[in-house]
Structure formats: C-alpha cells, structure tokens
Amino acid sequence: MRVRRLAAWTALPLAVTLGLAACGSGGDGGSGGSDSSAVSIQIAEPKHLVPTNTTETSGSQVLAGLFSPLVDYDAQNKPYEVAAQSVTSSDNKVWTIKLKDGFTFHNGEKVTSQNYINAWNYGAYAPNGQDSNYFFEKIAGYADLQGKAPKAKELSGLKKVDDSTFTATLSEPYIDFKTTLGYNAFFPLPDAAFSAPGVLKDGYEQAPIGQGPFKMKGTWQHDSKIDVERYDAFPGEKPKVKNVEFRIYQQLTAAYADVQADNLDVLPTIPTESLSTAPSDLGDRYQTSPMSSFQFLAFPTFDKDYSNPDVRKAISMAIDRDEITKSVFKGSQQSARSFVSPVLPGYRDNTAGKAGEFNPTEAKKLYQAAGGPSKIVISYNGDGGHKDWVDATVNQLKANLGVDAVGSAEPKFADLLTKVEKKTPVGAFRMGWVMDYPTMEDYLGPLYSTNGSSNYYGYSNPEFDKLVKEGSAAKTQDEAIAKYQQAEDILAKDMPVIPLRFGENVFGHSSKVKNVEMDLFQRVNLVKIEAAS
Amino acid sequence: MFRYILRRLLQMVLAFFGTTLIVYALTFAGQGDPIQALAGERPVTAAQRAYLTEKYHLDATGVGGFFYRYFDYVKNLLQGDLGESLTGRNIGDILQQAWPVTVRLALIALAVAIIFGVSAGVIAGIRRASIFDNSTLVLTLLVLGIPTIVLAPLAQYFLGVRWQLFPPTAGSDPTFYALLLPGIVLGSLSLATALRLTRASVAENLRADYVRTARSKGLVKRRIVVVHVLRNSLIPVVTFLGVELGNLMSGAIITEGVFNIPGVGFNLFRGIRTEDGPLVVGIVSVLVVVYLVSNLVVDVLYAVLDPRIRYE
C-alpha cells in the first residue's frame, strides 16, 4: 500500500511534466476520414430523447438535429421564426402561432398544429413524469393536469384553429412567451409517436421521428453512438454535412485524447484538467465562445449570520474575481458583477456596483461594522470540480477579512440542496445557473422570486416580485427590460447572492472540420459545420 | 467429484443471496436522494418526484420497506428480470450489450498475464539472481507501484495520441487491435503478480526432492521443468488468475473509462456516480456469479493439476 501511494505521488508530477513537455505537438497529420461529409460530435449518454423529457445538454444536442424549433435566436439573442410563420399576440396573453408550410416529419407525415398540441399536452400531463413539465405552467389549464390523478388530460389554453394555426392562451400575460418557444420542450410530436391518444409509443425515443434537418439512421445505440443523416425533404436551411455521428463518451478526457488524434471531430467541452495545455495541444482548433452559465455564491438569508446585506456585500468585496478566473480557470470563464448573463438583451455591466469591486480594506471595515460571523464556511459539491476555486476564495476571505474561512465538500449537489432545504447550517454555498431561453426573466424569476423554483436562500422582497411580474406582463420588450433592470437593481441592494463568474464554451475540433460554432446552450450548430476539404 | 461440484453449487446459491442482500442493503443505505441525483443540478418537479417514487417503490422506507423492496427485487431476479435503471432502461439489455466487450477485454488481459507473466516467471525462477531475474523484479515493482489511474492515461497519451501506434479510444464495437492497448494496461497488474508468484513457486519446487530424483534419473532439463516443476508450480498461479478474472471484469472501471469502452465497469461507474441503485445492484449481482463460478473452476482445476488432490 505504502509503495503504491509513494509511486502515485512521484508519478503525478511526472505525468504533469510529461504533459507540459509535450506541448506544441498537436495531433495533426491524421489521414483523411472515409466519408468526408460525416462528422462526429462528442456527447454523454442522453437520459432521454423525448422533447418534453430532455433537459440535459447531450440529449438536446441530438434533438437539435432531429427537430426544428418554432423560433430560434439571432446574434442579439432575439427570437426569429423558424418552423413558425408567425407568433403574434395583441395582449401578450392569447398567442396565435401560425406554422410555415412544407414541414414534414421524417416518416412523411405533414406537420400540423395538432402535432404541437398533442406534444405539449403530453409534456404537461403530470403522470407522464416529463422533466420539462414545468415549461408549460404559464399556459392556461396547467394546474388541472397536475397531481396524481389530474382533473384534465389536455391544456384548456391550447386551441386548434386550422391545420397550420393554433392559439395558446396563458393564465396571465407574459411578454417573453415567444422567446420560450425556442426551447426543445416545445417541439411537435408526430402521430406515429403515440400508440393511443396521450400515450407515447414504447421505444419512440430509441428512434425519434422529428421534423428537423436530420433524421435518425438506425436506432439509438446506448452508450455507443447515435447516427443521423440529412433529411432531404427539410424545407429550411440545409446542413452542409450529410451524416452526423453523436459519439457517446463517459469521460471527457477520453474524448479529448480522440480529438487530439483526429479520431473525433468536435469536443464541445474541454475537460478542466486539460485547460492549461489545450491551447497549445490544439492550436487554432481550440476555441471559445459565449455561453449562458452563471456561477454564484448563495447565502442562507434566513441564517442570522448572513441576514445582514452588508455582511454579504463585504464578502463580495473581499473576493478578487479576476485573480481566480485567471489562475484557476485559465481565463475560460469571465468575472461576473451582474445578476444576468452578458448574452442577454438588457444586460448591463457591473450592476452590483461597489459591492462587485475588489476592495479588501473597505470590505474589512464593512464586515466588522456589520458584525459578520467569525468563521465563514463555503459548502460545495465535491463531484463537480469546484474544490480549486472554493479553496482560492476561502484563502482570499481569510487574508482580506481576517476571519477563519473553510471550504466544506458535500458528496453531491443533491445532498447540498437537501441540507439547505432543511435549513441545516451549511454556511454560504455555491450555485450555478444555465438559462433555458434568453430572457432576463429566466434568471430573475426562478432564482430570486419568493416562490422561485430555485430560490434556496429564502430571499423574499415583495418589491422585487412585483417588478418581475410587471416585466412579464409588459406591453413591449423595452418596457419589460426596463422593469427587469429595476428588479436587478434591487438585487444589487440586497445581495442575496454574490455573482462570481460567467461561463464560456471552451471547445476543440479536429483538423477535418471547419466552421464549428457553439450556441449559448453548449450545442454545436449542425447546419453550419462543414468538412474541411 | 460430481458430488463435490453439486455441493459447491448449492453453497453458491446461498452465497449469492447473502451477497446480493448485503450489496442491496449497502447501496440503498448509502443513497442520499436518488431522484435528485438523477436530475443532477436541476430542481426536481413535484410531478417528476411523485412519478419516480411510485415507480421504484421509494416510498417504502424503513426496515420493512427495505425487505419489501429486496424481496420484490429477488422475485423479479428469479424470473430473469433485472429490472429497470433509474433512467428507465432495461438492466438486462444494458448488461447484454456491456458483457461481450468486457469479456473480450478481460480475456486479452488474462492472456497477456499468462503468456508474459507465467513464462517470464518460469525463466526468472530457473535463473535466479540472473540479470533477467533482477530486471523483471524491478520492472514488476514499478508496474505494481503505478496505479491504473496513472498508467492508463499515460499509455493512452504516448501510444495513442503522441506516437499514434494504437487508436486512443476503443468505442463500443472495437476491433481486437483497438482492445489490445487497454487489455495490456488492464493485464499489466495481474501480469506482475502472476510473474512473481510463478517465480517463487518454480524456485521452490526446483529444490524439491522429486526434482532431485528426476535429475538423478538423468531426465533432460526441459522435461523436468515443463512436466514436473511447472505442473506443481501452477497451483498458486491458477488460484490467483481465477480470482483475478472476476477482478478484471469489475476492475475495468478505470480502464474502460479512459479508453471509452462501454462495458461492465463503465456502466458500474455510471451507476455509482448517478446513485442508480438498481443498476449497481444488477451489475454486482452478475459479478458475484462470475466470482463464484471462477472460484469453482479453480478448485476443480486443482485436481487436474495435482492428482493427489481428491474431492468427495
């Protein structure tokens, strides 16, 4: 035992040195693939491939090829119509969705408004246990579909007008409804997906039938790959490549080795341990692009140690964000000083104001005046690679506030959340957020509203709730953004959480592809990607 | 002999239920909130929670609930139904896909261990204190000292990425060539142990009376070594390799992860990481059977190797 441990300690630095010494020897020189118009993309094993049951990145990457959304987002992240002809409303409450002509499912069925209504009803019906169930909560009649024995099987808010038009009535006005329609929960399902009305056919997700640019080639080969090929009857913008292989990896490091050796074409996430060598390993095949993730430090505001906003502000001022993003994340993330992501319309830089600035002397003064606790604990989940930055943060707090500070690892994020929900004292804790659709509301509502689905810190401010609600009910986008920004200003005053970092896509590709673009949801743009000739 | 095997088989049934009960208890006692673990870092909706709780009888808690769920599991198991993983996939299907590739990997590893380990061990045992003996001793020490978690990525980096002698990963339907590198990595640890066991055993038997007798009869050296010494020296090695077969299958967790081979270890790792209790118990139950059978085979092999050993 002792021998092994000793060897491990000597072998590790050895491995690191060897890795560093190997810099600059990118894996070029691989022989060309057999089919130049086929590309392979790394994914993890998806949990599900049913649109209303897919919330994780790998599954939605595959669905993004098989389906075409009603709306997509332009460079400014404003929605524009794709499968929809128009999405309109005069009062933001009754929305009329008109479909474009010419879309067909891969089995030849014509896409009609009924296909959308069926799919949404299926997703909203609680006993179906769909992960995206809550996406339908804004549609009228949603409450009747919840519980063990729901009163209804269909959303009363959905009405078919004709084969290419339907209306969605919301329970209250919501200006961003059109934006939400870009999420994959709002894809349609063909009649062939159901064995009886409202009952999904067994095995549908082994070979999902969609109406997107690619169709399944064979079935989902679990733990191995999912092959798709171009669907020639697709009426929208046609992809440049003929075949895409979504190759399933359990570990990112294995995929990283394959990308270096030109055995895999796109790796959407470079593993953390390779971040420092990746730019030299991959050269210009190493790329970054904006993404929507947001990392922050949350406080149990119900705990008297942290109930004073000044304490939270002082802690925020004592953290040197730039230093941590540089040293721990090698610049693969950006320092955050606002509560919504920079990718959104309505984002303003540095809304946290003075509290976001690194100012140790000021921080110490404020902390002492506010009577902050003598020991700060930062809890995090040990399985997510958070130890390094938490340790760095804790050291900064020790040095800059003159307090005792310590990081405390919980085995899993779920354990951490369970403890927080039970109000077990865990101290401050890390949280992260990735948006579902690009609106400020998707950050403000779930995270800080009194009844927000992810408000784990007991924050409640009626004024804030009111402003978010007014924003949702606003008549125009500008008006909505103005309200949301006012709400964000309240957060800056109360500081229920302190923003730390915004994420970026850090990805790599082989020398066999070009035009690799990643969207805000960590998905590869399948229409743009091309084989390098 | 026949009665012995029958008795052992009956014992195996008991051992099987004992171990599955323990594994089942450990898996579910150590489980936090499997539903939340399944959802990852997202909040679980009430609808989703109710659906999964009912589906997996998670509402049956406490000791009574535990036995209720265990007997439910065993009942299905006896009907050949391993149940569903928390993601809704049939565990029998998962194993059916994972099994062949892991068996191939384990056989390559075992072959590497036998071909190189045993033959090098015999040579080292015959020529004790020679350069060959000393250098293999140092080499095996080195291999035993480096854990797979270091060895596997290093081999992958140098042989796969840097010099491109082997494909860096194997995938789900690998060729023999693609499996060779992970097989060697996996087998290297058993290789080292097998080598040292064989060497010690051969060296000891070379001093035995029957070898002296054989030599004084004027038998040629090759015949003494191959027929007399080797046969008697293999008993501890066979014991080791038999148990090792089980280890290779379950112990492929790291190797299968590094080389992206969706085998048994790969799935077991995922099950543990996502707190997928049904999947973990299902895989471990099958591994228990592998261990039991390989142990029985080892015991029977004793009698083949050494006719003095008799079973009643």
Interface residues (C-beta under 8 A of the other chain):
Chain A: V3 R4 L6 A7 A8 A11 L12 A15 L18 G19 A22 S25 G27 G30 E45 K47 H48 T55 E56 A126 P127 N128 G129 Q130 D131 N133 Y134 Q146 K148 Q221 H222 D223 S224 K225 R247 I248 Y249 Q250 Q251 T253 A254 A255 A257 D258 Q260 A261 N263 D383 G384 P411 K412 F413 A414 D415 L417 T418 G432 S453 S454
Chain B: G32 D33 Q36 A37 L38 A39 G40 E41 R42 P43 T45 A46 A47 Q48 A50 Y51 L52 K55 T87 G88 R89 D93 I94 Q97 A98 L141 L142 L144 G145 I146 P147 V150 P153 L154 Q156 Y157 G160 V161 R162 Q164 P167 P168 T169 G171 S172 D173 E256 G257 V258 F259 N260 P262 F266 N267 F269 R270 R273 E275
